[in-house]
Amino acid sequence: MLINELTKGIIKDNPLFVQLLGTCPSLATTSSLTNALGMGAAFTFVLIGSNIVISLIRKLIPDQVHIPCYIVVIASLVTVVEMIMNAYVPALYAALGVFVPLIVVNCIVLGRAEAFACKNGVVASILDAIGMGIGYTLALTIIASFRELLGSGKLLGHQILGAPFTPALIFILPAGAFITMGCVFAMVAYLRQRGAAHNG
Amino acid sequence: MDSTFGIIFSAVFISNIILAQFLGLCSFLGVSKNFKNAFGMSAAVSFVMLLATILCYGVYHGLLVPYHLEYLQTLVFILAIAALVQLVEMFMKKSMPALHKAMGVYLPLITTNCAILGIALINVTKNYSLIDSIANSIGTSLGYTMAILLFSCIRERLDEDQMPPCMRVLPIALITASFMSIALMGMSGIH
């Protein structure tokens, strides 16, 4: 079932909440919703590109050097994304900083290459990448919404919570990133445990 | 604080690599379950980070700048680091088997540790000289070691505490890290 390849990454195998991969950018780029969406888009682009290229050349790569080959493919795509972002959205590029080039060492991209794209055809790999990309962007969006709303009372730069609400600045700072992520992970664990108890 | 000491101090406390910059989190959460593993990982990271900083500085200023290829830095740095880790592993296996036994399992993981590549890129972005880059990498590895060792001690005790089942393992660890990060925020006024 091809459609399963698309949907599994969104909830069932969500790269951040279920597989616990790619935690570094999920804390650093979620101080505002704009940053989180930008990071999600850049990440999804790299993931789709790398899954396409790797599934196309998977029979040509010698087994002993497959990891270095994957890294070269991924690093080239990241360089492309860096140049595009620097040219068209320089403000976003500056806000994300070192985390755009660091998509190279994002465990999800290498993980999908190793676990999926090197064993499956192009179409399945594209669907897998889109699903994982949406799942990761969704996870970033959830964390960023909490942080931006609590930390500044805004969403995407628009004022949502008005006068009586005092923004808790700490949610925009690094400490707030850890605490938000801890609470969101606890929520996910609670829902999963309750789901398991219902089914079992 | 532009002095070399200032760079080290700020890398350890003010912009701590894990608690303020979020680099190297995978290893921070992954191998901090007990003190021994955390110590092995931080030793391996510190060692590779210093070598990688020097190597990347050399590659950037010796190879990329003269040929105007600065835009290739990400690609070249990750290849340089991957090759370096491979060489270090081969060298250790042959001439320092005891050290290799202690550090060996962590070395392959380091290629994809974003702290190493991150520091190499930050050194270039900030235009640090060779001495400043080395100071930054030493300070960063001290900060990394401090954070991961303290964190592993706390986590060893957390295992025995009572808490709601949904908070176990990762959520409580992240909230603990948040308090460590708040503690370091007190340093941010020092200039």
Chai-1 contact restraints between the chains, C-beta under 6 A:
chainA,res_idxA,chainB,res_idxB,connection_type,confidence,min_distance_angstrom,max_distance_angstrom,comment,restraint_id
A,T23,B,L25,contact,1.0,0.0,6.0,A-B,restraint_1
A,T23,B,C26,contact,1.0,0.0,6.0,A-B,restraint_2
A,C24,B,F22,contact,1.0,0.0,6.0,A-B,restraint_3
A,C24,B,L25,contact,1.0,0.0,6.0,A-B,restraint_4
A,C24,B,C114,contact,1.0,0.0,6.0,A-B,restraint_5
A,L27,B,F22,contact,1.0,0.0,6.0,A-B,restraint_6
A,A28,B,F22,contact,1.0,0.0,6.0,A-B,restraint_7
A,I71,B,I78,contact,1.0,0.0,6.0,A-B,restraint_8
A,A75,B,T74,contact,1.0,0.0,6.0,A-B,restraint_9
A,A75,B,L75,contact,1.0,0.0,6.0,A-B,restraint_10
A,A75,B,I78,contact,1.0,0.0,6.0,A-B,restraint_11
A,V78,B,T74,contact,1.0,0.0,6.0,A-B,restraint_12
A,T79,B,T74,contact,1.0,0.0,6.0,A-B,restraint_13
A,T79,B,L75,contact,1.0,0.0,6.0,A-B,restraint_14
A,V98,B,G118,contact,1.0,0.0,6.0,A-B,restraint_15
A,V98,B,L121,contact,1.0,0.0,6.0,A-B,restraint_16
A,V98,B,I122,contact,1.0,0.0,6.0,A-B,restraint_17
A,P101,B,T74,contact,1.0,0.0,6.0,A-B,restraint_18
A,P101,B,L121,contact,1.0,0.0,6.0,A-B,restraint_19
A,L102,B,C114,contact,1.0,0.0,6.0,A-B,restraint_20
A,L102,B,G118,contact,1.0,0.0,6.0,A-B,restraint_21
A,V104,B,T74,contact,1.0,0.0,6.0,A-B,restraint_22
A,V104,B,I78,contact,1.0,0.0,6.0,A-B,restraint_23
A,V105,B,T112,contact,1.0,0.0,6.0,A-B,restraint_24
A,V105,B,C114,contact,1.0,0.0,6.0,A-B,restraint_25
A,V105,B,L117,contact,1.0,0.0,6.0,A-B,restraint_26
A,P174,B,A20,contact,1.0,0.0,6.0,A-B,restraint_27
A,P174,B,S181,contact,1.0,0.0,6.0,A-B,restraint_28
A,A175,B,S178,contact,1.0,0.0,6.0,A-B,restraint_29
A,A175,B,S181,contact,1.0,0.0,6.0,A-B,restraint_30
A,A175,B,I182,contact,1.0,0.0,6.0,A-B,restraint_31
A,F178,B,L174,contact,1.0,0.0,6.0,A-B,restraint_32
A,F178,B,A177,contact,1.0,0.0,6.0,A-B,restraint_33
A,F178,B,S178,contact,1.0,0.0,6.0,A-B,restraint_34
A,F178,B,S181,contact,1.0,0.0,6.0,A-B,restraint_35
A,I179,B,I175,contact,1.0,0.0,6.0,A-B,restraint_36
A,I179,B,S178,contact,1.0,0.0,6.0,A-B,restraint_37
A,M181,B,L174,contact,1.0,0.0,6.0,A-B,restraint_38
A,G182,B,P171,contact,1.0,0.0,6.0,A-B,restraint_39
A,G182,B,L174,contact,1.0,0.0,6.0,A-B,restraint_40
A,G182,B,I175,contact,1.0,0.0,6.0,A-B,restraint_41
A,F185,B,L170,contact,1.0,0.0,6.0,A-B,restraint_42
A,F185,B,P171,contact,1.0,0.0,6.0,A-B,restraint_43
A,A186,B,C166,contact,1.0,0.0,6.0,A-B,restraint_44
A,A186,B,M167,contact,1.0,0.0,6.0,A-B,restraint_45
A,A186,B,P171,contact,1.0,0.0,6.0,A-B,restraint_46
A,A189,B,C166,contact,1.0,0.0,6.0,A-B,restraint_47
A,Y190,B,C166,contact,1.0,0.0,6.0,A-B,restraint_48
A,Q193,B,C166,contact,1.0,0.0,6.0,A-B,restraint_49
